[in-house]
Structure formats: C-alpha cells, structure tokens
Amino acid sequence: MLAAKLLGHVGDVTRFPTEHHFASYTGTAPLDASSDKNTRHRLNTGGNRALNSVLHIIAVCQIREGGRGQDYYLRKITEGKTACGGPQALKRRLSNVVYRPLKRDRHTTFAAAA
C-alpha cells in the first residue's frame, strides 16, 4: 500500500534532478529560519503531504522496530535533536533512501530498453 502510494505520487522520477529537489517535493527538506548569527532550520509544511505521510509512517515504524533507522534516530537524539527533530531528520534520510533506487532503476530500465 505504501509503495503504491509512493510510486503513484512520484510518477516520473527524472523530473527531480537531485535528491534535494525530491526532498523538497516530499516536504522533508528543512527550511532555513536563520537570522543574524543564529543558524537554525524549521519544519517544511509544504510539499506533497501524501508523500510526507508515507515517509512519516516508515520513519515511525523504523524507530519502533529497530535497525538502521532506529540507530540513526538515536544518534540524532544524542547529538541534541529534540523529540520532534529526530523523526524529521530520519524522514529526510528516508527521502534520500527512497530516491536513489527510483533514480537508479529508471536509468536501468531505459538502458535495457535501448
């Protein structure tokens, strides 16, 4: 179900030139909220909310079930992220994890067809 929703909303992955563009589309890229000497970021409330929801469900499951996602989350918490900032960081990381195979498989499909 989540994979179908993800693929349906992403469509043609080649429209995202980089993983940063993809993260911005999914609403997982943090927005700069810096002023003067304070460097900070805030939650991006834009983007495709359905894709953000899919990444949120994956993040919550990974935090709860253990593994590399939970390890990354715990590392971010020990680095000083808040209880809300930890899952946000994991969602951004998951955005990259989802984007790379989509992009790779897209190039592989076109190479095989040619």
N, CA, C and O atoms as CSV, one atom per row, in Angstrom:
chain,resi,resn,atom,element,x,y,z
A,1,MET,N,N,0.818,-1.188,0.000
A,1,MET,CA,C,0.000,0.000,0.000
A,1,MET,C,C,0.870,1.263,0.000
A,1,MET,O,O,0.645,2.176,-0.795
A,2,LEU,N,N,1.867,1.311,0.900
A,2,LEU,CA,C,2.732,2.491,0.957
A,2,LEU,C,C,3.553,2.635,-0.318
A,2,LEU,O,O,3.743,3.740,-0.826
A,3,ALA,N,N,4.039,1.500,-0.830
A,3,ALA,CA,C,4.845,1.555,-2.050
A,3,ALA,C,C,4.011,2.044,-3.227
A,3,ALA,O,O,4.492,2.822,-4.052
A,4,ALA,N,N,2.767,1.591,-3.307
A,4,ALA,CA,C,1.886,2.026,-4.397
A,4,ALA,C,C,1.600,3.523,-4.293
A,4,ALA,O,O,1.603,4.227,-5.303
A,5,LYS,N,N,1.356,4.003,-3.095
A,5,LYS,CA,C,1.096,5.428,-2.901
A,5,LYS,C,C,2.339,6.240,-3.274
A,5,LYS,O,O,2.239,7.294,-3.904
A,6,LEU,N,N,3.505,5.737,-2.879
A,6,LEU,CA,C,4.762,6.416,-3.178
A,6,LEU,C,C,4.984,6.499,-4.686
A,6,LEU,O,O,5.259,7.574,-5.218
A,7,LEU,N,N,4.866,5.369,-5.369
A,7,LEU,CA,C,5.102,5.350,-6.810
A,7,LEU,C,C,4.050,6.166,-7.563
A,7,LEU,O,O,4.364,6.815,-8.561
A,8,GLY,N,N,2.814,6.133,-7.091
A,8,GLY,CA,C,1.757,6.891,-7.738
A,8,GLY,C,C,1.969,8.395,-7.653
A,8,GLY,O,O,1.717,9.116,-8.619
A,9,HIS,N,N,2.432,8.871,-6.500
A,9,HIS,CA,C,2.633,10.310,-6.331
A,9,HIS,C,C,3.937,10.795,-6.971
A,9,HIS,O,O,4.008,11.929,-7.446
A,10,VAL,N,N,4.954,9.954,-6.987
A,10,VAL,CA,C,6.235,10.371,-7.572
A,10,VAL,C,C,6.129,10.420,-9.087
A,10,VAL,O,O,6.598,11.371,-9.713
A,11,GLY,N,N,5.523,9.413,-9.674
A,11,GLY,CA,C,5.421,9.381,-11.135
A,11,GLY,C,C,6.792,9.222,-11.765
A,11,GLY,O,O,7.524,8.289,-11.436
A,12,ASP,N,N,7.142,10.124,-12.667
A,12,ASP,CA,C,8.427,10.074,-13.358
A,12,ASP,C,C,9.501,10.721,-12.476
A,12,ASP,O,O,9.511,11.937,-12.288
A,13,VAL,N,N,10.392,9.904,-11.944
A,13,VAL,CA,C,11.406,10.397,-11.009
A,13,VAL,C,C,12.443,11.280,-11.685
A,13,VAL,O,O,13.169,12.003,-11.003
A,14,THR,N,N,12.526,11.239,-12.999
A,14,THR,CA,C,13.520,12.062,-13.690
A,14,THR,C,C,13.193,13.554,-13.622
A,14,THR,O,O,14.033,14.384,-13.972
A,15,ARG,N,N,12.011,13.897,-13.186
A,15,ARG,CA,C,11.687,15.324,-13.041
A,15,ARG,C,C,12.360,15.943,-11.824
A,15,ARG,O,O,12.327,17.161,-11.647
A,16,PHE,N,N,12.971,15.109,-10.982
A,16,PHE,CA,C,13.730,15.596,-9.834
A,16,PHE,C,C,15.216,15.404,-10.130
A,16,PHE,O,O,15.708,14.279,-10.053
A,17,PRO,N,N,15.944,16.470,-10.466
A,17,PRO,CA,C,17.343,16.320,-10.860
A,17,PRO,C,C,18.249,15.832,-9.726
A,17,PRO,O,O,19.242,15.151,-9.981
A,18,THR,N,N,17.919,16.172,-8.485
A,18,THR,CA,C,18.746,15.749,-7.355
A,18,THR,C,C,17.852,15.268,-6.217
A,18,THR,O,O,16.640,15.479,-6.218
A,19,GLU,N,N,18.487,14.618,-5.250
A,19,GLU,CA,C,17.737,14.160,-4.083
A,19,GLU,C,C,17.239,15.336,-3.248
A,19,GLU,O,O,16.271,15.195,-2.501
A,20,HIS,N,N,17.883,16.481,-3.364
A,20,HIS,CA,C,17.437,17.668,-2.641
A,20,HIS,C,C,16.105,18.178,-3.207
A,20,HIS,O,O,15.227,18.597,-2.453
A,21,HIS,N,N,15.963,18.140,-4.524
A,21,HIS,CA,C,14.703,18.529,-5.148
A,21,HIS,C,C,13.588,17.563,-4.737
A,21,HIS,O,O,12.459,17.975,-4.468
A,22,PHE,N,N,13.922,16.287,-4.694
A,22,PHE,CA,C,12.945,15.278,-4.283
A,22,PHE,C,C,12.511,15.510,-2.834
A,22,PHE,O,O,11.325,15.425,-2.519
A,23,ALA,N,N,13.470,15.802,-1.957
A,23,ALA,CA,C,13.152,16.059,-0.551
A,23,ALA,C,C,12.278,17.291,-0.409
A,23,ALA,O,O,11.386,17.324,0.438
A,24,SER,N,N,12.520,18.291,-1.218
A,24,SER,CA,C,11.690,19.484,-1.184
A,24,SER,C,C,10.268,19.155,-1.624
A,24,SER,O,O,9.305,19.663,-1.049
A,25,TYR,N,N,10.135,18.307,-2.641
A,25,TYR,CA,C,8.815,17.894,-3.121
A,25,TYR,C,C,8.062,17.090,-2.067
A,25,TYR,O,O,6.846,17.232,-1.932
A,26,THR,N,N,8.769,16.254,-1.324
A,26,THR,CA,C,8.114,15.437,-0.299
A,26,THR,C,C,7.874,16.208,0.991
A,26,THR,O,O,7.193,15.708,1.886
A,27,GLY,N,N,8.412,17.403,1.103
A,27,GLY,CA,C,8.223,18.200,2.307
A,27,GLY,C,C,9.120,17.784,3.450
A,27,GLY,O,O,8.821,18.073,4.608
A,28,THR,N,N,10.222,17.106,3.142
A,28,THR,CA,C,11.152,16.667,4.191
A,28,THR,C,C,12.406,17.514,4.254
A,28,THR,O,O,13.199,17.368,5.185
A,29,ALA,N,N,12.607,18.397,3.287
A,29,ALA,CA,C,13.773,19.275,3.312
A,29,ALA,C,C,13.512,20.403,4.304
A,29,ALA,O,O,12.494,21.087,4.197
A,30,PRO,N,N,14.408,20.613,5.267
A,30,PRO,CA,C,14.180,21.688,6.235
A,30,PRO,C,C,14.307,23.054,5.574
A,30,PRO,O,O,15.071,23.234,4.625
A,31,LEU,N,N,13.550,24.004,6.088
A,31,LEU,CA,C,13.607,25.372,5.588
A,31,LEU,C,C,14.512,26.201,6.481
A,31,LEU,O,O,14.489,26.066,7.704
A,32,ASP,N,N,15.301,27.050,5.864
A,32,ASP,CA,C,16.212,27.900,6.619
A,32,ASP,C,C,15.414,28.955,7.377
A,32,ASP,O,O,14.589,29.656,6.793
A,33,ALA,N,N,15.663,29.064,8.681
A,33,ALA,CA,C,14.996,30.066,9.516
A,33,ALA,C,C,16.040,30.826,10.322
A,33,ALA,O,O,15.805,31.195,11.472
A,34,SER,N,N,17.186,31.053,9.712
A,34,SER,CA,C,18.297,31.710,10.396
A,34,SER,C,C,18.109,33.215,10.414
A,34,SER,O,O,17.464,33.798,9.542
A,35,SER,N,N,18.690,33.822,11.430
A,35,SER,CA,C,18.715,35.274,11.498
A,35,SER,C,C,19.999,35.695,12.199
A,35,SER,O,O,20.364,35.150,13.241
A,36,ASP,N,N,20.663,36.653,11.621
A,36,ASP,CA,C,21.915,37.175,12.158
A,36,ASP,C,C,22.907,36.038,12.408
A,36,ASP,O,O,23.346,35.391,11.457
A,37,LYS,N,N,23.263,35.786,13.650
A,37,LYS,CA,C,24.261,34.764,13.973
A,37,LYS,C,C,23.634,33.414,14.312
A,37,LYS,O,O,24.349,32.423,14.460
A,38,ASN,N,N,22.323,33.361,14.435
A,38,ASN,CA,C,21.637,32.116,14.759
A,38,ASN,C,C,21.366,31.324,13.489
A,38,ASN,O,O,20.675,31.797,12.587
A,39,THR,N,N,21.908,30.130,13.426
A,39,THR,CA,C,21.658,29.253,12.296
A,39,THR,C,C,20.723,28.149,12.759
A,39,THR,O,O,21.071,27.342,13.621
A,40,ARG,N,N,19.533,28.124,12.174
A,40,ARG,CA,C,18.581,27.091,12.532
A,40,ARG,C,C,17.672,26.806,11.352
A,40,ARG,O,O,17.635,27.563,10.383
A,41,HIS,N,N,16.941,25.708,11.445
A,41,HIS,CA,C,16.021,25.294,10.396
A,41,HIS,C,C,14.668,25.000,11.025
A,41,HIS,O,O,14.565,24.690,12.211
A,42,ARG,N,N,13.644,25.104,10.206
A,42,ARG,CA,C,12.312,24.792,10.708
A,42,ARG,C,C,11.650,23.769,9.796
A,42,ARG,O,O,12.116,23.501,8.688
A,43,LEU,N,N,10.565,23.211,10.285
A,43,LEU,CA,C,9.826,22.186,9.570
A,43,LEU,C,C,9.213,22.746,8.297
A,43,LEU,O,O,8.637,23.834,8.299
A,44,ASN,N,N,9.338,22.007,7.231
A,44,ASN,CA,C,8.731,22.372,5.961
A,44,ASN,C,C,7.293,21.848,5.963
A,44,ASN,O,O,7.074,20.637,5.984
A,45,THR,N,N,6.324,22.747,5.941
A,45,THR,CA,C,4.924,22.323,5.931
A,45,THR,C,C,4.357,22.259,4.517
A,45,THR,O,O,3.170,21.995,4.329
A,46,GLY,N,N,5.209,22.502,3.526
A,46,GLY,CA,C,4.775,22.432,2.139
A,46,GLY,C,C,5.065,21.060,1.555
A,46,GLY,O,O,5.259,20.085,2.280
A,47,GLY,N,N,5.088,21.006,0.274
A,47,GLY,CA,C,5.393,19.751,-0.414
A,47,GLY,C,C,4.162,18.864,-0.527
A,47,GLY,O,O,3.053,19.253,-0.159
A,48,ASN,N,N,4.382,17.699,-1.029
A,48,ASN,CA,C,3.325,16.718,-1.211
A,48,ASN,C,C,3.049,16.055,0.138
A,48,ASN,O,O,3.861,15.264,0.618
A,49,ARG,N,N,1.915,16.371,0.746
A,49,ARG,CA,C,1.618,15.886,2.096
A,49,ARG,C,C,1.364,14.385,2.113
A,49,ARG,O,O,1.613,13.738,3.130
A,50,ALA,N,N,0.881,13.819,1.027
A,50,ALA,CA,C,0.658,12.370,0.976
A,50,ALA,C,C,2.000,11.634,1.018
A,50,ALA,O,O,2.130,10.626,1.711
A,51,LEU,N,N,2.995,12.132,0.281
A,51,LEU,CA,C,4.321,11.514,0.323
A,51,LEU,C,C,4.979,11.716,1.679
A,51,LEU,O,O,5.662,10.825,2.183
A,52,ASN,N,N,4.773,12.885,2.266
A,52,ASN,CA,C,5.315,13.142,3.590
A,52,ASN,C,C,4.707,12.177,4.592
A,52,ASN,O,O,5.396,11.701,5.495
A,53,SER,N,N,3.434,11.888,4.441
A,53,SER,CA,C,2.753,10.943,5.318
A,53,SER,C,C,3.326,9.537,5.176
A,53,SER,O,O,3.511,8.840,6.174
A,54,VAL,N,N,3.606,9.118,3.951
A,54,VAL,CA,C,4.206,7.805,3.713
A,54,VAL,C,C,5.569,7.716,4.410
A,54,VAL,O,O,5.865,6.729,5.083
A,55,LEU,N,N,6.394,8.756,4.242
A,55,LEU,CA,C,7.712,8.761,4.868
A,55,LEU,C,C,7.595,8.801,6.389
A,55,LEU,O,O,8.427,8.220,7.086
A,56,HIS,N,N,6.578,9.476,6.907
A,56,HIS,CA,C,6.365,9.529,8.351
A,56,HIS,C,C,6.024,8.138,8.901
A,56,HIS,O,O,6.550,7.731,9.936
A,57,ILE,N,N,5.152,7.421,8.209
A,57,ILE,CA,C,4.785,6.068,8.645
A,57,ILE,C,C,6.008,5.162,8.631
A,57,ILE,O,O,6.212,4.384,9.563
A,58,ILE,N,N,6.821,5.254,7.588
A,58,ILE,CA,C,8.041,4.444,7.513
A,58,ILE,C,C,8.978,4.804,8.655
A,58,ILE,O,O,9.556,3.920,9.287
A,59,ALA,N,N,9.133,6.106,8.925
A,59,ALA,CA,C,10.034,6.550,9.996
A,59,ALA,C,C,9.570,6.047,11.358
A,59,ALA,O,O,10.378,5.548,12.141
A,60,VAL,N,N,8.285,6.173,11.645
A,60,VAL,CA,C,7.755,5.719,12.933
A,60,VAL,C,C,7.961,4.214,13.099
A,60,VAL,O,O,8.340,3.753,14.176
A,61,CYS,N,N,7.715,3.458,12.045
A,61,CYS,CA,C,7.916,2.002,12.110
A,61,CYS,C,C,9.381,1.659,12.325
A,61,CYS,O,O,9.693,0.753,13.098
A,62,GLN,N,N,10.285,2.363,11.658
A,62,GLN,CA,C,11.708,2.077,11.830
A,62,GLN,C,C,12.196,2.450,13.215
A,62,GLN,O,O,13.036,1.751,13.781
A,63,ILE,N,N,11.687,3.535,13.769
A,63,ILE,CA,C,12.080,3.928,15.122
A,63,ILE,C,C,11.593,2.889,16.119
A,63,ILE,O,O,12.312,2.533,17.053
A,64,ARG,N,N,10.394,2.411,15.926
A,64,ARG,CA,C,9.801,1.449,16.854
A,64,ARG,C,C,10.413,0.052,16.729
A,64,ARG,O,O,10.645,-0.609,17.742
A,65,GLU,N,N,10.677,-0.402,15.510
A,65,GLU,CA,C,11.100,-1.780,15.283
A,65,GLU,C,C,12.603,-2.014,15.399
A,65,GLU,O,O,13.030,-3.162,15.525
A,66,GLY,N,N,13.399,-0.983,15.361
A,66,GLY,CA,C,14.845,-1.169,15.460
A,66,GLY,C,C,15.508,-1.254,14.103
A,66,GLY,O,O,14.844,-1.184,13.069
A,67,GLY,N,N,16.810,-1.405,14.112
A,67,GLY,CA,C,17.564,-1.469,12.870
A,67,GLY,C,C,18.299,-0.174,12.591
A,67,GLY,O,O,18.549,0.623,13.495
A,68,ARG,N,N,18.642,0.027,11.324
A,68,ARG,CA,C,19.430,1.203,10.957
A,68,ARG,C,C,18.669,2.507,11.155
A,68,ARG,O,O,19.269,3.519,11.519
A,69,GLY,N,N,17.357,2.500,10.923
A,69,GLY,CA,C,16.562,3.706,11.136
A,69,GLY,C,C,16.543,4.116,12.592
A,69,GLY,O,O,16.673,5.298,12.912
A,70,GLN,N,N,16.383,3.146,13.476
A,70,GLN,CA,C,16.387,3.449,14.904
A,70,GLN,C,C,17.760,3.913,15.358
A,70,GLN,O,O,17.870,4.820,16.182
A,71,ASP,N,N,18.804,3.296,14.824
A,71,ASP,CA,C,20.169,3.718,15.167
A,71,ASP,C,C,20.409,5.165,14.758
A,71,ASP,O,O,20.982,5.942,15.522
A,72,TYR,N,N,19.972,5.528,13.550
A,72,TYR,CA,C,20.125,6.900,13.071
A,72,TYR,C,C,19.343,7.870,13.953
A,72,TYR,O,O,19.848,8.934,14.312
A,73,TYR,N,N,18.116,7.502,14.299
A,73,TYR,CA,C,17.282,8.333,15.162
A,73,TYR,C,C,17.941,8.545,16.528
A,73,TYR,O,O,18.010,9.673,17.016
A,74,LEU,N,N,18.418,7.477,17.134
A,74,LEU,CA,C,19.059,7.594,18.449
A,74,LEU,C,C,20.335,8.437,18.379
A,74,LEU,O,O,20.644,9.191,19.302
A,75,ARG,N,N,21.072,8.299,17.271
A,75,ARG,CA,C,22.279,9.114,17.100
A,75,ARG,C,C,21.913,10.595,17.012
A,75,ARG,O,O,22.605,11.433,17.590
A,76,LYS,N,N,20.854,10.923,16.310
A,76,LYS,CA,C,20.409,12.312,16.198
A,76,LYS,C,C,19.939,12.848,17.552
A,76,LYS,O,O,20.173,14.013,17.873
A,77,ILE,N,N,19.286,12.013,18.334
A,77,ILE,CA,C,18.833,12.431,19.662
A,77,ILE,C,C,20.039,12.721,20.560
A,77,ILE,O,O,20.035,13.700,21.307
A,78,THR,N,N,21.065,11.877,20.490
A,78,THR,CA,C,22.258,12.120,21.309
A,78,THR,C,C,23.034,13.335,20.820
A,78,THR,O,O,23.773,13.944,21.593
A,79,GLU,N,N,22.878,13.698,19.543
A,79,GLU,CA,C,23.524,14.901,19.013
A,79,GLU,C,C,22.782,16.165,19.424
A,79,GLU,O,O,23.256,17.270,19.157
A,80,GLY,N,N,21.634,16.022,20.064
A,80,GLY,CA,C,20.923,17.192,20.560
A,80,GLY,C,C,19.616,17.504,19.856
A,80,GLY,O,O,18.990,18.520,20.158
A,81,LYS,N,N,19.186,16.666,18.931
A,81,LYS,CA,C,17.889,16.895,18.281
A,81,LYS,C,C,16.776,16.677,19.306
A,81,LYS,O,O,16.923,15.893,20.243
A,82,THR,N,N,15.681,17.374,19.116
A,82,THR,CA,C,14.549,17.224,20.017
A,82,THR,C,C,13.751,15.978,19.652
A,82,THR,O,O,14.072,15.288,18.684
A,83,ALA,N,N,12.717,15.699,20.428
A,83,ALA,CA,C,11.865,14.539,20.149
A,83,ALA,C,C,11.162,14.685,18.802
A,83,ALA,O,O,10.844,13.684,18.160
A,84,CYS,N,N,10.917,15.917,18.370
A,84,CYS,CA,C,10.311,16.144,17.053
A,84,CYS,C,C,11.365,16.219,15.954
A,84,CYS,O,O,11.107,15.836,14.813
A,85,GLY,N,N,12.543,16.708,16.298
A,85,GLY,CA,C,13.608,16.858,15.307
A,85,GLY,C,C,14.211,15.537,14.874
A,85,GLY,O,O,14.685,15.416,13.744
A,86,GLY,N,N,14.204,14.551,15.744
A,86,GLY,CA,C,14.754,13.234,15.410
A,86,GLY,C,C,13.997,12.557,14.282
A,86,GLY,O,O,14.615,12.136,13.304
A,87,PRO,N,N,12.672,12.438,14.386
A,87,PRO,CA,C,11.922,11.845,13.275
A,87,PRO,C,C,11.995,12.666,11.987
A,87,PRO,O,O,11.972,12.105,10.892
A,88,GLN,N,N,12.083,13.990,12.113
A,88,GLN,CA,C,12.218,14.834,10.921
A,88,GLN,C,C,13.526,14.529,10.196
A,88,GLN,O,O,13.560,14.442,8.968
A,89,ALA,N,N,14.598,14.367,10.964
A,89,ALA,CA,C,15.893,14.042,10.362
A,89,ALA,C,C,15.838,12.668,9.697
A,89,ALA,O,O,16.401,12.468,8.621
A,90,LEU,N,N,15.157,11.727,10.344
A,90,LEU,CA,C,15.032,10.385,9.766
A,90,LEU,C,C,14.196,10.423,8.489
A,90,LEU,O,O,14.516,9.722,7.529
A,91,LYS,N,N,13.138,11.222,8.460
A,91,LYS,CA,C,12.327,11.329,7.249
A,91,LYS,C,C,13.151,11.905,6.100
A,91,LYS,O,O,13.009,11.469,4.958
A,92,ARG,N,N,13.999,12.868,6.390
A,92,ARG,CA,C,14.859,13.437,5.341
A,92,ARG,C,C,15.805,12.369,4.815
A,92,ARG,O,O,16.033,12.268,3.609
A,93,ARG,N,N,16.351,11.579,5.720
A,93,ARG,CA,C,17.248,10.488,5.324
A,93,ARG,C,C,16.494,9.445,4.503
A,93,ARG,O,O,17.013,8.942,3.506
A,94,LEU,N,N,15.281,9.124,4.915
A,94,LEU,CA,C,14.478,8.152,4.171
A,94,LEU,C,C,14.120,8.670,2.781
A,94,LEU,O,O,14.005,7.894,1.833
A,95,SER,N,N,13.947,9.970,2.666
A,95,SER,CA,C,13.689,10.561,1.356
A,95,SER,C,C,14.841,10.247,0.399
A,95,SER,O,O,14.613,9.906,-0.762
A,96,ASN,N,N,16.073,10.363,0.890
A,96,ASN,CA,C,17.241,10.017,0.073
A,96,ASN,C,C,17.269,8.528,-0.236
A,96,ASN,O,O,17.590,8.126,-1.354
A,97,VAL,N,N,16.934,7.714,0.753
A,97,VAL,CA,C,16.957,6.259,0.577
A,97,VAL,C,C,15.922,5.834,-0.463
A,97,VAL,O,O,16.170,4.902,-1.229
A,98,VAL,N,N,14.791,6.487,-0.504
A,98,VAL,CA,C,13.754,6.171,-1.482
A,98,VAL,C,C,14.139,6.682,-2.871
A,98,VAL,O,O,13.910,6.000,-3.870
A,99,TYR,N,N,14.716,7.866,-2.934
A,99,TYR,CA,C,15.031,8.500,-4.217
A,99,TYR,C,C,16.087,7.722,-5.009
A,99,TYR,O,O,15.932,7.514,-6.212
A,100,ARG,N,N,17.142,7.300,-4.344
A,100,ARG,CA,C,18.273,6.668,-5.058
A,100,ARG,C,C,17.869,5.447,-5.866
A,100,ARG,O,O,18.196,5.386,-7.051
A,101,PRO,N,N,17.164,4.452,-5.281
A,101,PRO,CA,C,16.786,3.302,-6.123
A,101,PRO,C,C,15.777,3.653,-7.215
A,101,PRO,O,O,15.798,3.051,-8.288
A,102,LEU,N,N,14.896,4.618,-6.956
A,102,LEU,CA,C,13.970,5.032,-8.010
A,102,LEU,C,C,14.739,5.591,-9.199
A,102,LEU,O,O,14.447,5.264,-10.350
A,103,LYS,N,N,15.714,6.426,-8.914
A,103,LYS,CA,C,16.532,7.028,-9.973
A,103,LYS,C,C,17.378,5.960,-10.677
A,103,LYS,O,O,17.466,5.936,-11.905
A,104,ARG,N,N,17.990,5.088,-9.894
A,104,ARG,CA,C,18.829,4.028,-10.461
A,104,ARG,C,C,18.014,3.090,-11.337
A,104,ARG,O,O,18.435,2.752,-12.443
A,105,ASP,N,N,16.848,2.665,-10.851
A,105,ASP,CA,C,16.015,1.745,-11.617
A,105,ASP,C,C,15.480,2.395,-12.878
A,105,ASP,O,O,15.290,1.721,-13.891
A,106,ARG,N,N,15.238,3.687,-12.829
A,106,ARG,CA,C,14.760,4.404,-14.009
A,106,ARG,C,C,15.820,4.385,-15.108
A,106,ARG,O,O,15.503,4.161,-16.276
A,107,HIS,N,N,17.086,4.621,-14.731
A,107,HIS,CA,C,18.174,4.589,-15.710
A,107,HIS,C,C,18.405,3.170,-16.216
A,107,HIS,O,O,18.687,2.981,-17.399
A,108,THR,N,N,18.293,2.182,-15.356
A,108,THR,CA,C,18.487,0.787,-15.746
A,108,THR,C,C,17.409,0.359,-16.730
A,108,THR,O,O,17.706,-0.346,-17.695
A,109,THR,N,N,16.175,0.765,-16.510
A,109,THR,CA,C,15.075,0.409,-17.397
A,109,THR,C,C,15.286,0.985,-18.790
A,109,THR,O,O,15.075,0.295,-19.787
A,110,PHE,N,N,15.706,2.258,-18.866
A,110,PHE,CA,C,15.936,2.866,-20.163
A,110,PHE,C,C,17.140,2.255,-20.878
A,110,PHE,O,O,17.124,2.112,-22.100
A,111,ALA,N,N,18.168,1.900,-20.141
A,111,ALA,CA,C,19.361,1.296,-20.753
A,111,ALA,C,C,19.030,-0.081,-21.323
A,111,ALA,O,O,19.519,-0.442,-22.393
A,112,ALA,N,N,18.205,-0.849,-20.618
A,112,ALA,CA,C,17.837,-2.185,-21.079
A,112,ALA,C,C,16.922,-2.113,-22.297
A,112,ALA,O,O,16.991,-2.976,-23.172
A,113,ALA,N,N,16.073,-1.101,-22.362
A,113,ALA,CA,C,15.143,-0.963,-23.476
A,113,ALA,C,C,15.831,-0.501,-24.752
A,113,ALA,O,O,15.341,-0.766,-25.850
A,114,ALA,N,N,16.951,0.180,-24.623
A,114,ALA,CA,C,17.626,0.740,-25.801
A,114,ALA,C,C,18.434,-0.269,-26.534
A,114,ALA,O,O,19.058,0.055,-27.545
